[in-house]
Amino acid sequence: MPAKRLVAGVVVLLVLVFGLVLFVGMGKKHLAPPSGHLFSRAAVAADAGKCSEIGRDILKKKGSAVDASIAALLCVGLFNPHSMGIGGGGFFVIYSASSGRVETIDARETAPKKATEDMFGNNTQLSRTGGLSIAIPGQIRGYEMAHKRHGRLPWKELFEPSITLAREGFAIGKSLARAIYRSRDSIQGNANLCEVFCDAQKSILKENDLIRFPKLADTYQRIAEAGPNVFYNGSIAQRLVEDIQAAGGIITLDDLLEYQAVLNENPLKLSAGEYTMYVPDAPSSGPVLALILNVLNGYNFTESSVSTAEKKTLTYHRIIETFRFAYAKRSRLGDPRFLNVTDLIQNMTSTYFAEGIRQKITDDTTHPDIYYEPDYFVPDNHGTAHLSVIAEDGSAVAATSTINLYFGSKVMSRSTGIILNDQMDDFSSPYFTNGFGIPPSPNNFIQPGKRPLSSMSPAIIFDKEKKVKMVVGASGGTKITTATALVILNSLFFKYNLRKAVTEPRVHNQLNPNMTVVEHGFENKILEGLSWKNHVTLQQSPDSVVQVVLRQGDYLCAESDPRKGGYPAGY
């Protein structure tokens, strides 16, 4: 009997211990719910899942964060060629754990030498479609600079996975399928595009159909073997120029030869709560994102700020009003190599300037456009893809790239398979006045060699221990900056788990047009509260997409925005 009692007592004790462990474990989960893709050492979040995997595999081969980002972006140029590719350009924010330094690379496209500020007259179509709309692509020079400074693996190795995919083909995802459908008239009316995006019967390809890029595969192969110069001063350059000029463009070999990416070893830096954020300078919208977070930082947002409908309404009102002021100031930005915008950017990233704006925000109502003091009109931009990487050594990359509108200029180089950007549309033109009578921004007028203003705003955020806390950025044209700001607020201030931070229905307001765009699924009670504060709202389907990697304790939590159908990868 004593032995039976002893056994029973041990069983009871084990059950109690197991229950206690389970309870403590559940408590820990409750305190820090990751609710996202968790990895222990490294993570890559691209907007196409296969491309996240390619980046992860490069990291596993002891490649650097930059190596992984280049390999993954080359892949995104295949899976989402309507958004980005080597016929476009972009911005990189790079953190090197070995040096402890952050730098940015501006690989934004530039206007050709023969470009003039009134080259489009009052014909907006010329700036969006065809050869004249094409600016000098910067993407490959951006990859080259990043790789020379931070690459570990051979240049050629970064191209190999995408060369194989381009040759063998892959199933079309929902994002590309949607873009093909929306652009079906342009594609079916263009023999070069239809060669890739149509089937044998000249019908457009659909989701899950097999797609191949044989000419682009040859181009990737040539750049991989001969190096970046072949794109700017070699056989590819010669063929690109011929194809662009045949489409009515004015780009010359000299334009390609003289293109240079721009390195900034002292990027914009600001405090956001307990965190420190780095973003690229103008002509990106890094200064706009900085201004938004500077203004909102003064409200000391916490979980409590969104704990009730009343509090949430006030919080969103303040966010929207901040967006409106920030977009009014955005119109003064331009390429700092052509303009003296130093004082403006110093203001936009300063606490005193933010405090002045915050004092103008009234909690009871929004105001007419003129209250926000807009100077000029800046055209919308579109397209884009973003990638976030944290490597095993703690290094990180935030990279955003674009060819602008869906399929860029709709010009696919016949000989190289490269889809070329329509980035000239991102400049302002003297005769393009918006529907509200606001004149176009002279700071963003076309000049030879100038870079147009961009909404791209990739960011790397550090915690108090100077470790990378978050790598984040977005695609979605003018919604890029607001979407990035909202995910930062959702995650770091409102303490949403990362999946909720990314998937939460978003709001956007860029002052002109004078309405707040909200995604379907946004809370009705908040919309009602905003209407009481005189906000005009319009529900729309989502078109901003955020990729983010967040350090959470000993883990990396990563999310590729489900709005575009991607998924992250890591180990």
BELLIN-V564276 format. One record per pair of residues at least 6 apart in sequence whose C-alpha atoms are under 8 Angstrom apart, sorted by the first residue. I is the first residue (numbers start at 1). GAP is how many residues later the second one is. D is the distance in whole Angstrom. If there is no record, write none. Layout:
I,GAP,D ; I,GAP,D
This chain:
32,465,8 ; 33,464,6 ; 34,463,6 ; 34,464,7 ; 34,465,8 ; 34,518,8 ; 34,523,7 ; 35,462,6 ; 35,463,6 ; 35,464,6 ; 35,465,8 ; 36,461,8 ; 36,462,6 ; 36,463,5 ; 36,521,6 ; 36,522,6 ; 36,523,6 ; 37,520,5 ; 37,521,5 ; 37,522,6 ; 37,531,7 ; 38,517,6 ; 38,518,6 ; 38,519,5 ; 38,520,7 ; 39,516,6 ; 39,517,5 ; 39,518,6 ; 39,519,8 ; 39,531,6 ; 39,532,5 ; 40,514,7 ; 40,515,5 ; 40,516,6 ; 40,531,6 ; 41,350,7 ; 41,351,5 ; 41,514,7 ; 41,515,7 ; 41,529,8 ; 41,530,6 ; 42,14,8 ; 42,17,8 ; 42,347,8 ; 42,348,6 ; 42,349,5 ; 42,350,5 ; 42,514,7 ; 42,528,5 ; 42,529,6 ; 43,13,7 ; 43,346,6 ; 43,347,5 ; 43,348,7 ; 43,506,7 ; 43,513,7 ; 43,514,8 ; 43,515,7 ; 43,525,7 ; 43,526,6 ; 43,527,4 ; 43,528,7 ; 44,8,5 ; 44,9,8 ; 44,11,6 ; 44,12,6 ; 44,24,8 ; 44,343,7 ; 44,344,6 ; 44,345,5 ; 44,346,7 ; 44,505,7 ; 44,514,7 ; 44,524,6 ; 44,525,5 ; 44,526,6 ; 45,7,6 ; 45,342,6 ; 45,343,5 ; 45,344,6 ; 45,502,6 ; 45,503,6 ; 45,504,7 ; 45,513,6 ; 45,514,6 ; 45,515,5 ; 45,522,7 ; 45,523,4 ; 45,524,7 ; 46,6,5 ; 46,26,7 ; 46,27,8 ; 46,30,8 ; 46,340,7 ; 46,341,5 ; 46,342,7 ; 46,501,6 ; 46,514,6 ; 46,520,7 ; 46,521,7 ; 46,522,6 ; 47,29,7 ; 47,338,7 ; 47,339,7 ; 47,340,7 ; 47,500,7 ; 47,513,6 ; 47,514,7 ; 47,517,6 ; 47,518,7 ; 47,519,5 ; 47,520,7 ; 48,28,6 ; 48,31,7 ; 48,32,8 ; 48,516,8 ; 48,517,7 ; 48,518,4 ; 48,519,6 ; 49,516,8 ; 49,517,5 ; 49,518,4 ; 49,519,6 ; 49,520,7 ; 50,25,8 ; 51,20,8 ; 51,21,5 ; 51,22,7 ; 51,24,5 ; 51,25,6 ; 52,20,6 ; 52,515,7 ; 52,516,5 ; 52,517,5 ; 52,518,8 ; 53,19,8 ; 53,515,7 ; 53,516,5 ; 53,517,7 ; 54,14,7 ; 54,17,7 ; 54,18,6 ; 54,21,8 ; 54,107,7 ; 55,12,8 ; 55,13,4 ; 55,14,6 ; 55,16,6 ; 55,17,5 ; 55,514,8 ; 56,12,7 ; 56,513,6 ; 56,514,5 ; 56,515,8 ; 57,11,8 ; 58,6,8 ; 58,9,7 ; 58,10,5 ; 58,13,8 ; 58,100,8 ; 59,6,7 ; 59,8,8 ; 59,9,6 ; 59,332,7 ; 59,333,8 ; 62,90,8 ; 62,91,8 ; 63,88,7 ; 63,89,5 ; 63,90,6 ; 64,86,7 ; 64,87,6 ; 64,88,6 ; 64,89,8 ; 64,327,7 ; 64,331,8 ; 65,324,6 ; 65,325,7 ; 65,326,5 ; 65,330,6 ; 65,331,6 ; 65,332,6 ; 66,28,8 ; 66,80,7 ; 66,81,7 ; 66,84,6 ; 66,85,6 ; 66,330,8 ; 66,331,6 ; 67,80,7 ; 67,83,8 ; 67,84,6 ; 67,85,7 ; 67,86,7 ; 67,91,7 ; 68,90,8 ; 68,321,8 ; 69,318,7 ; 69,319,8 ; 69,320,7 ; 69,328,7 ; 69,330,8 ; 70,73,6 ; 70,88,7 ; 71,87,5 ; 71,88,6 ; 71,90,8 ; 71,91,8 ; 73,12,8 ; 73,314,7 ; 74,11,7 ; 74,12,8 ; 74,85,7 ; 74,88,6 ; 75,86,8 ; 75,87,5 ; 76,8,7 ; 76,9,7 ; 76,309,8 ; 77,6,8 ; 77,7,5 ; 77,8,4 ; 77,9,7 ; 78,7,8 ; 78,84,8 ; 78,88,7 ; 78,135,8 ; 79,93,7 ; 79,94,7 ; 79,97,7 ; 80,95,7 ; 80,96,6 ; 81,95,8 ; 81,326,7 ; 81,338,8 ; 82,94,7 ; 82,97,7 ; 82,301,7 ; 82,321,8 ; 82,323,8 ; 82,324,5 ; 82,325,4 ; 82,326,7 ; 83,300,5 ; 83,301,5 ; 83,302,6 ; 83,319,6 ; 83,320,6 ; 83,321,7 ; 83,322,7 ; 83,323,6 ; 83,324,7 ; 83,325,8 ; 84,299,7 ; 84,300,6 ; 84,301,6 ; 84,317,6 ; 84,318,4 ; 84,319,5 ; 84,320,8 ; 85,54,8 ; 85,316,8 ; 85,317,7 ; 85,318,7 ; 85,333,8 ; 85,334,7 ; 86,51,7 ; 86,52,8 ; 86,53,5 ; 86,54,6 ; 86,332,7 ; 86,333,8 ; 87,50,5 ; 87,51,8 ; 87,52,7 ; 87,316,7 ; 87,331,6 ; 87,332,6 ; 87,333,4 ; 87,334,6 ; 88,20,8 ; 88,21,7 ; 88,48,8 ; 88,49,5 ; 88,50,6 ; 88,51,6 ; 88,313,7 ; 88,314,6 ; 88,315,5 ; 88,316,8 ; 88,332,6 ; 88,333,5 ; 88,335,8 ; 89,18,5 ; 89,19,5 ; 89,20,6 ; 89,48,6 ; 89,49,5 ; 89,50,4 ; 89,53,8 ; 89,312,6 ; 89,313,6 ; 89,314,7 ; 90,16,7 ; 90,17,5 ; 90,18,5 ; 90,19,8 ; 90,48,7 ; 90,49,6 ; 90,52,8 ; 90,309,7 ; 90,310,6 ; 90,311,4 ; 90,312,6 ; 90,366,8 ; 91,13,7 ; 91,14,6 ; 91,15,5 ; 91,16,6 ; 91,17,7 ; 91,51,8 ; 91,189,7 ; 91,193,8 ; 91,308,6 ; 91,309,5 ; 91,310,7 ; 91,365,7 ; 91,366,8 ; 91,367,7 ; 92,12,5 ; 92,13,5 ; 92,14,7 ; 92,15,8 ; 92,188,8 ; 92,305,7 ; 92,306,6 ; 92,307,4 ; 92,308,7 ; 92,366,7 ; 93,9,7 ; 93,10,6 ; 93,11,4 ; 93,12,7 ; 93,185,8 ; 93,186,7 ; 93,187,7 ; 93,304,6 ; 93,305,5 ; 93,306,6 ; 93,365,7 ; 93,366,7 ; 93,367,7 ; 94,8,6 ; 94,9,5 ; 94,10,6 ; 94,301,8 ; 94,302,6 ; 94,303,5 ; 94,304,7 ; 95,6,6 ; 95,7,4 ; 95,8,7 ; 95,300,5 ; 95,301,5 ; 95,302,6 ; 95,365,8 ; 96,6,7 ; 96,54,8 ; 96,298,8 ; 96,299,5 ; 96,300,7 ; 97,296,7 ; 97,297,6 ; 97,298,5 ; 97,299,8 ; 98,297,8 ; 102,163,7 ; 102,164,7 ; 102,165,7 ; 102,176,8 ; 103,160,7 ; 103,161,6 ; 103,162,5 ; 103,163,6 ; 103,164,6 ; 104,159,6 ; 104,160,5 ; 104,161,7 ; 104,163,6 ; 104,175,8 ; 104,176,6 ; 105,37,7 ; 105,40,8 ; 105,41,7 ; 105,156,7 ; 105,157,6 ; 105,158,5 ; 105,159,6 ; 105,175,8 ; 106,36,7 ; 106,155,6 ; 106,156,5 ; 106,157,7 ; 106,158,8 ; 106,174,8 ; 107,31,5 ; 107,32,6 ; 107,34,7 ; 107,35,5 ; 107,153,8 ; 107,154,5 ; 107,155,7 ; 108,29,7 ; 108,30,6 ; 108,31,7 ; 108,153,8 ; 108,343,6 ; 108,344,8 ; 109,26,6 ; 109,27,5 ; 109,28,5 ; 109,29,5 ; 109,314,7 ; 109,342,6 ; 109,343,8 ; 110,25,5 ; 110,26,5 ; 110,27,7 ; 110,28,8 ; 110,149,8 ; 110,338,8 ; 110,339,5 ; 110,340,5 ; 110,341,5 ; 110,342,7 ; 111,24,5 ; 111,25,6 ; 111,313,7 ; 111,335,7 ; 111,336,7 ; 111,337,5 ; 111,338,5 ; 111,339,5 ; 111,340,7 ; 112,23,6 ; 112,24,7 ; 112,138,7 ; 112,139,6 ; 112,140,8 ; 112,143,6 ; 112,336,5 ; 112,337,6 ; 113,138,8 ; 113,142,7 ; 113,335,5 ; 113,336,6 ; 114,136,7 ; 114,137,8 ; 114,334,7 ; 115,135,8 ; 115,331,7 ; 115,332,7 ; 115,333,6 ; 116,330,6 ; 116,331,6 ; 116,332,7 ; 117,312,6 ; 117,313,7 ; 117,328,6 ; 117,329,4 ; 117,330,6 ; 118,311,6 ; 118,312,6 ; 118,313,8 ; 118,328,8 ; 120,6,6 ; 120,7,6 ; 120,309,8 ; 121,308,8 ; 121,310,7 ; 122,309,5 ; 122,310,6 ; 124,308,8 ; 126,6,7 ; 126,7,6 ; 127,6,5 ; 127,295,7 ; 127,297,6 ; 127,298,5 ; 128,277,8 ; 128,280,8 ; 128,281,6 ; 128,294,6 ; 128,295,8 ; 128,296,7 ; 128,297,6 ; 129,279,8 ; 129,280,4 ; 129,281,6 ; 129,282,8 ; 129,293,7 ; 130,117,6 ; 130,118,7 ; 130,119,7 ; 130,279,5 ; 130,280,6 ; 130,281,6 ; 130,292,8 ; 131,113,6 ; 131,114,7 ; 131,115,8 ; 131,116,5 ; 131,117,5 ; 131,118,4 ; 131,119,7 ; 131,278,7 ; 131,280,7 ; 132,116,6 ; 132,117,4 ; 132,118,6 ; 132,292,8 ; 133,116,7 ; 133,276,6 ; 133,288,8 ; 133,289,5 ; 133,290,6 ; 133,291,5 ; 133,292,6 ; 134,115,7 ; 134,117,8 ; 134,275,6 ; 134,286,7 ; 134,287,5 ; 134,288,5 ; 134,289,6 ; 134,290,6 ; 135,116,8 ; 135,286,7 ; 135,287,7 ; 135,288,6 ; 135,289,6 ; 136,115,7 ; 136,119,7 ; 136,120,6 ; 136,123,7 ; 137,283,8 ; 137,284,7 ; 138,121,7 ; 138,122,7 ; 138,123,7 ; 139,262,8 ; 140,88,6 ; 140,91,8 ; 141,87,7 ; 141,119,7 ; 141,120,6 ; 142,119,6 ; 144,84,7 ; 145,116,7 ; 147,8,7 ; 155,69,7 ; 155,72,8 ; 156,68,4 ; 156,69,6 ; 157,67,8 ; 158,66,8 ; 159,61,7 ; 159,62,7 ; 159,65,6 ; 160,61,8 ; 162,55,8 ; 163,54,5 ; 163,55,8 ; 163,57,6 ; 163,58,7 ; 164,53,8 ; 165,47,8 ; 166,46,5 ; 166,47,5 ; 166,48,6 ; 166,50,7 ; 166,51,5 ; 167,45,6 ; 167,46,6 ; 167,47,5 ; 167,50,6 ; 168,44,6 ; 169,41,6 ; 169,42,5 ; 169,43,4 ; 169,44,7 ; 170,39,8 ; 170,40,5 ; 170,41,6 ; 170,42,7 ; 171,36,7 ; 171,37,5 ; 171,38,5 ; 171,39,5 ; 171,40,6 ; 172,34,7 ; 172,35,5 ; 172,36,5 ; 172,37,6 ; 172,38,6 ; 172,39,7 ; 173,34,6 ; 173,35,6 ; 173,392,8 ; 174,33,6 ; 174,390,7 ; 174,391,7 ; 175,389,6 ; 175,390,7 ; 176,31,8 ; 177,28,7 ; 177,29,5 ; 177,30,5 ; 179,227,7 ; 180,7,8 ; 180,17,7 ; 180,24,7 ; 180,25,7 ; 180,26,8 ; 181,23,7 ; 181,25,8 ; 183,223,7 ; 184,20,7 ; 186,224,7 ; 187,6,5 ; 187,7,5 ; 187,10,7 ; 187,11,8 ; 187,17,8 ; 187,223,8 ; 188,6,6 ; 188,10,7 ; 188,14,7 ; 188,15,8 ; 188,16,7 ; 192,220,6 ; 192,221,8 ; 192,222,6 ; 193,217,8 ; 193,218,8 ; 193,219,6 ; 194,8,7 ; 194,10,8 ; 196,15,7 ; 196,16,7 ; 196,17,7 ; 197,7,6 ; 197,8,6 ; 197,14,7 ; 198,6,4 ; 198,7,5 ; 199,6,6 ; 205,6,8 ; 213,204,7 ; 214,203,8 ; 215,200,7 ; 215,201,6 ; 215,202,5 ; 216,200,6 ; 216,201,5 ; 216,202,6 ; 218,198,8 ; 219,17,8 ; 219,197,6 ; 219,198,7 ; 222,8,8 ; 223,6,8 ; 223,7,6 ; 223,8,7 ; 230,6,6 ; 230,7,7 ; 231,6,5 ; 232,21,8 ; 232,24,5 ; 232,25,5 ; 232,27,8 ; 233,20,7 ; 233,23,7 ; 233,24,6 ; 236,180,7 ; 237,16,7 ; 237,19,7 ; 238,15,7 ; 239,176,7 ; 239,177,7 ; 240,173,6 ; 240,175,8 ; 240,176,7 ; 241,10,6 ; 241,11,6 ; 241,12,6 ; 243,170,6 ; 243,171,7 ; 243,172,7 ; 244,6,7 ; 244,7,7 ; 244,167,8 ; 244,169,7 ; 245,6,7 ; 247,164,7 ; 267,11,6 ; 267,12,6 ; 267,13,6 ; 267,14,6 ; 268,10,6 ; 268,11,5 ; 268,12,6 ; 268,13,6 ; 268,18,8 ; 268,19,8 ; 268,81,8 ; 269,7,7 ; 269,8,6 ; 269,9,5 ; 269,10,7 ; 269,80,8 ; 270,6,6 ; 270,7,5 ; 270,8,7 ; 270,20,7 ; 270,24,8 ; 270,79,7 ; 271,6,6 ; 271,23,8 ; 272,21,6 ; 272,22,7 ; 272,25,6 ; 273,24,6 ; 273,27,7 ; 274,189,7 ; 274,190,7 ; 275,186,7 ; 275,187,6 ; 275,188,5 ; 275,189,6 ; 276,185,6 ; 276,186,5 ; 276,187,7 ; 276,188,8 ; 277,182,7 ; 277,183,6 ; 277,184,4 ; 277,185,6 ; 278,181,6 ; 278,182,5 ; 278,183,6 ; 279,7,5 ; 279,8,8 ; 279,11,8 ; 279,178,7 ; 279,179,6 ; 279,180,5 ; 279,181,7 ; 280,6,5 ; 280,7,8 ; 280,177,7 ; 280,178,7 ; 280,179,8 ; 281,6,6 ; 282,51,7 ; 282,52,6 ; 282,53,6 ; 282,54,6 ; 282,171,7 ; 283,50,7 ; 283,51,5 ; 283,52,5 ; 283,53,7 ; 283,168,7 ; 283,169,7 ; 283,170,5 ; 283,171,6 ; 284,169,6 ; 284,170,5 ; 284,171,6 ; 284,172,5 ; 284,173,6 ; 285,45,8 ; 285,168,8 ; 285,169,6 ; 285,170,5 ; 285,171,6 ; 285,172,5 ; 285,196,7 ; 286,170,7 ; 286,171,5 ; 286,172,7 ; 286,173,8 ; 287,58,6 ; 287,61,6 ; 287,62,6 ; 288,38,6 ; 288,39,7 ; 288,41,8 ; 288,42,6 ; 288,60,7 ; 288,193,7 ; 289,168,7 ; 289,192,6 ; 289,193,8 ; 289,195,8 ; 289,196,7 ; 290,58,7 ; 290,59,6 ; 291,35,6 ; 291,57,5 ; 291,58,6 ; 291,59,8 ; 291,63,7 ; 292,30,6 ; 292,31,6 ; 292,34,6 ; 292,193,7 ; 293,192,7 ; 294,55,7 ; 294,56,7 ; 294,57,6 ; 294,60,6 ; 295,27,7 ; 295,56,8 ; 295,59,5 ; 295,60,7 ; 295,62,7 ; 295,63,6 ; 296,22,8 ; 296,23,7 ; 296,26,7 ; 296,62,8 ; 298,57,7 ; 298,60,8 ; 301,192,6 ; 301,193,7 ; 302,191,5 ; 302,192,5 ; 302,193,8 ; 303,190,7 ; 303,191,4 ; 303,192,6 ; 304,7,8 ; 304,190,8 ; 305,6,6 ; 305,7,6 ; 305,10,6 ; 305,189,7 ; 306,6,4 ; 306,9,7 ; 306,188,7 ; 309,216,7 ; 309,217,6 ; 310,216,8 ; 310,219,8 ; 312,214,7 ; 313,213,5 ; 313,214,8 ; 313,216,6 ; 313,217,6 ; 314,49,7 ; 317,46,7 ; 317,49,8 ; 317,213,7 ; 317,216,8 ; 318,43,7 ; 318,45,7 ; 320,187,8 ; 320,188,7 ; 320,189,6 ; 320,196,8 ; 321,40,7 ; 321,45,7 ; 322,35,8 ; 322,36,8 ; 322,39,8 ; 323,159,7 ; 323,185,8 ; 323,186,6 ; 323,187,6 ; 323,188,8 ; 324,48,7 ; 324,185,6 ; 324,186,6 ; 324,187,5 ; 325,32,7 ; 325,47,5 ; 325,48,8 ; 325,186,8 ; 327,183,5 ; 327,184,6 ; 328,44,6 ; 328,45,6 ; 328,46,4 ; 328,47,7 ; 328,48,8 ; 328,182,8 ; 328,183,7 ; 329,45,7 ; 329,46,8 ; 331,43,7 ; 331,44,7 ; 331,45,6 ; 331,46,6 ; 331,47,6 ; 331,110,6 ; 331,112,8 ; 332,12,8 ; 332,43,7 ; 332,44,7 ; 332,109,7 ; 332,111,6 ; 333,8,7 ; 333,11,8 ; 333,110,6 ; 333,111,7 ; 333,120,7 ; 334,7,8 ; 334,109,5 ; 334,110,5 ; 334,117,8 ; 334,118,7 ; 334,119,6 ; 335,108,8 ; 335,109,7 ; 335,115,7 ; 335,116,6 ; 335,117,7 ; 335,118,7 ; 336,6,8 ; 337,113,8 ; 338,112,7 ; 339,104,7 ; 347,6,6 ; 348,6,7 ; 364,169,6 ; 365,167,8 ; 365,168,4 ; 365,169,6 ; 365,170,8 ; 366,167,6 ; 366,168,6 ; 366,169,6 ; 367,167,8 ; 369,142,7 ; 369,143,8 ; 369,145,7 ; 375,63,8 ; 375,64,8 ; 375,66,8 ; 376,62,6 ; 376,63,5 ; 376,64,5 ; 376,65,5 ; 376,66,8 ; 377,51,8 ; 377,56,7 ; 377,57,7 ; 377,61,6 ; 377,62,6 ; 377,63,5 ; 377,64,6 ; 378,49,8 ; 378,50,6 ; 378,62,6 ; 378,63,6 ; 378,66,8 ; 379,46,8 ; 379,47,6 ; 379,48,7 ; 379,49,6 ; 380,46,7 ; 380,97,7 ; 380,98,6 ; 381,23,6 ; 381,24,7 ; 381,44,8 ; 381,45,6 ; 381,73,7 ; 381,74,7 ; 381,96,5 ; 381,97,6 ; 382,22,5 ; 382,23,5 ; 382,24,8 ; 382,94,6 ; 382,95,4 ; 382,96,7 ; 383,19,6 ; 383,20,7 ; 383,21,5 ; 383,22,5 ; 383,23,6 ; 383,92,7 ; 383,93,6 ; 383,94,6 ; 384,16,7 ; 384,17,6 ; 384,18,4 ; 384,19,7 ; 384,20,6 ; 384,91,5 ; 384,92,6 ; 384,93,7 ; 385,15,6 ; 385,16,5 ; 385,17,6 ; 385,89,7 ; 385,90,5 ; 386,12,8 ; 386,13,6 ; 386,14,4 ; 386,15,6 ; 386,72,8 ; 386,87,6 ; 386,88,5 ; 386,89,6 ; 386,160,7 ; 386,161,6 ; 387,10,8 ; 387,11,6 ; 387,12,5 ; 387,13,6 ; 387,85,8 ; 387,86,7 ; 387,160,6 ; 387,161,8 ; 388,8,8 ; 388,9,6 ; 388,10,5 ; 388,11,7 ; 388,83,6 ; 388,84,6 ; 388,85,7 ; 388,159,6 ; 388,160,6 ; 388,161,6 ; 389,7,5 ; 389,8,5 ; 389,9,7 ; 389,82,7 ; 389,160,7 ; 390,6,4 ; 390,7,7 ; 390,81,7 ; 390,159,7 ; 394,73,8 ; 394,74,7 ; 395,73,8 ; 396,64,8 ; 396,72,7 ; 396,75,7 ; 397,63,8 ; 397,74,7 ; 398,60,5 ; 398,61,6 ; 398,62,7 ; 398,73,6 ; 398,74,6 ; 398,75,7 ; 399,59,6 ; 399,74,8 ; 400,56,6 ; 400,57,7 ; 400,58,6 ; 400,73,7 ; 400,74,7 ; 400,75,7 ; 401,55,8 ; 402,19,8 ; 403,17,7 ; 403,18,4 ; 403,19,6 ; 403,20,7 ; 404,17,6 ; 404,18,6 ; 404,19,6 ; 404,73,8 ; 405,16,8 ; 405,17,7 ; 407,12,7 ; 407,13,8 ; 407,14,7 ; 408,11,7 ; 408,12,6 ; 408,13,4 ; 408,14,5 ; 408,15,8 ; 409,10,8 ; 409,11,6 ; 409,12,5 ; 409,13,4 ; 410,9,7 ; 410,10,7 ; 411,8,6 ; 411,9,6 ; 412,6,6 ; 412,7,4 ; 412,8,6 ; 413,6,6 ; 413,7,7 ; 423,29,7 ; 424,28,7 ; 426,26,6 ; 426,27,6 ; 426,28,7 ; 427,17,5 ; 427,18,6 ; 427,19,6 ; 427,25,5 ; 427,26,7 ; 428,12,6 ; 428,13,6 ; 428,14,7 ; 428,16,5 ; 428,17,5 ; 428,18,7 ; 429,11,7 ; 429,12,8 ; 429,16,6 ; 429,17,7 ; 430,9,8 ; 430,10,6 ; 430,12,8 ; 430,15,7 ; 431,9,8 ; 432,7,8 ; 432,8,6 ; 433,6,5 ; 433,7,6 ; 434,6,8 ; 436,76,8 ; 436,77,8 ; 444,8,6 ; 444,9,6 ; 446,6,8 ; 455,22,6 ; 455,23,5 ; 455,24,8 ; 455,25,6 ; 455,26,6 ; 456,17,8 ; 456,18,7 ; 456,19,7 ; 456,21,8 ; 456,24,6 ; 456,25,7 ; 457,16,6 ; 457,17,8 ; 457,23,7 ; 457,24,6 ; 457,27,8 ; 458,13,8 ; 458,14,6 ; 458,15,4 ; 458,16,7 ; 459,12,6 ; 459,13,5 ; 459,14,6 ; 460,8,7 ; 460,9,8 ; 460,10,6 ; 460,11,5 ; 460,12,7 ; 461,7,6 ; 461,8,6 ; 461,9,5 ; 461,10,6 ; 462,6,4 ; 462,7,5 ; 462,8,7 ; 463,6,6 ; 468,83,7 ; 469,81,6 ; 469,82,5 ; 469,83,8 ; 470,78,7 ; 470,79,6 ; 470,80,4 ; 470,81,6 ; 471,77,6 ; 471,78,5 ; 471,79,7 ; 472,12,7 ; 472,16,8 ; 472,74,7 ; 472,75,6 ; 472,76,4 ; 472,77,7 ; 473,7,7 ; 473,11,6 ; 473,73,6 ; 473,74,6 ; 473,75,7 ; 474,6,5 ; 474,7,7 ; 474,9,7 ; 474,10,6 ; 474,70,7 ; 474,71,5 ; 474,72,4 ; 474,73,6 ; 475,69,6 ; 475,70,5 ; 475,71,7 ; 476,67,6 ; 476,68,4 ; 476,69,6 ; 477,67,8 ; 478,32,8 ; 479,29,6 ; 479,64,8 ; 479,65,6 ; 480,64,6 ; 480,65,8 ; 482,25,8 ; 482,26,6 ; 483,23,7 ; 483,24,8 ; 483,25,8 ; 483,61,6 ; 483,62,8 ; 483,63,7 ; 484,62,7 ; 486,20,7 ; 487,14,5 ; 487,15,6 ; 487,59,8 ; 488,13,8 ; 490,6,6 ; 490,11,5 ; 490,12,8 ; 491,6,6 ; 491,7,6 ; 491,10,5 ; 498,52,8 ; 498,59,7 ; 498,60,8 ; 498,61,7 ; 499,60,7 ; 502,44,7 ; 502,57,7 ; 502,59,6 ; 503,58,7 ; 503,59,7 ; 505,13,7 ; 505,14,5 ; 505,15,7 ; 505,16,6 ; 505,17,5 ; 506,12,6 ; 506,13,6 ; 506,16,7 ; 507,9,7 ; 507,10,6 ; 507,11,4 ; 507,12,7 ; 508,8,6 ; 508,9,5 ; 508,10,7 ; 509,6,6 ; 509,7,5 ; 509,8,6 ; 514,22,8 ; 515,20,7 ; 515,21,5 ; 515,22,6 ; 515,23,7 ; 516,19,7 ; 516,20,6 ; 516,21,5 ; 516,22,6 ; 517,20,6 ; 517,21,5 ; 517,22,6 ; 517,23,7 ; 518,19,7 ; 518,20,6 ; 518,21,5 ; 518,22,6 ; 519,20,6 ; 519,21,5 ; 519,22,6 ; 519,23,6 ; 520,19,6 ; 520,20,6 ; 520,21,6 ; 520,22,8 ; 527,10,8 ; 531,6,8 ; 542,21,7 ; 543,20,8 ; 544,19,8 ; 545,16,6 ; 545,18,6 ; 545,19,7 ; 546,14,7 ; 546,15,5 ; 547,11,8 ; 547,12,6 ; 547,13,5 ; 547,14,6 ; 548,10,6 ; 548,11,6 ; 548,12,7 ; 549,7,7 ; 549,8,6 ; 549,9,4 ; 549,10,7 ; 550,6,6 ; 550,7,5 ; 550,8,6 ; 551,6,6 ; 558,10,6 ; 558,11,8 ; 559,8,7 ; 559,9,6 ; 560,6,5 ; 560,7,5 ; 560,8,6 ; 561,6,7
